[in-house]
Amino acid sequence: MKRILILVYLYGLTAFSIDAQYSNVEQNIDLETKNYRKNIAKISVVAVAGTLLAFAIDEAMDSWMKNNQSQFGDAFSDVANVFGEKYVIVPAVGLSWGVGYLTEDSKLKRTSWNAIKSIATTALATELIKVSAGRARPFMAEGAFSLHPFSGEDHYKSLPSGHVSLAFATFTPYAETYNRWIYVIPSSVAIARIYKNKHWASDTILGAGLGFLSGWIFTHHPKSKIQVSSNSITVYF
């Protein structure tokens, strides 16, 4: 009888401990979710505001870039542009996920998967805005405010920059997980697209905002980091 009472006591103590841990986890999730949503709102506001402000300097920036071409600038933009090419970046991310899977590197595998989700989401949003806005590219010489909605032609798909949105969507999960110096890569893509006269400055800012927001959302989602542990039992959310 005594043993039974001891077992019942231990069971109740363990159950109470699990309930307390679960309650704390729920509170942590609620707090992180609130902060998560606030940060998403802040990023969105900064991206939209930055894009609108950049409209005011688009033509001046375009003119300055045209008047400051150089051999170094040509070489730099050619290299940087590669990191925004979907035919290079998408297979590279797939390879990264494969390496993480084969080496059982859960961190690399998770980061690569976040990048894949970010790329897919950003690609869809980018194309919808491109077609809807129909903004003329700088080389069309129609000015920064020339819009041809739903034309579907590539030279009227300037806003936002697909290369820049793809680059930020790809590298943001890696930068947020490993090292934020990685942001130098997608930022270089943005400069290259303006230098090559393919995009206005505001195109690159909106593209950067879309890609960064998507990558940040998948990387920092609070439920992907919460866990409940009881002795040797661990449950991930």
Beta strands, then each sheet from edge to edge (+ up, - down):
strand 1: 227-230
strand 2: 233-236
sheet 1: 1+ 2-
end
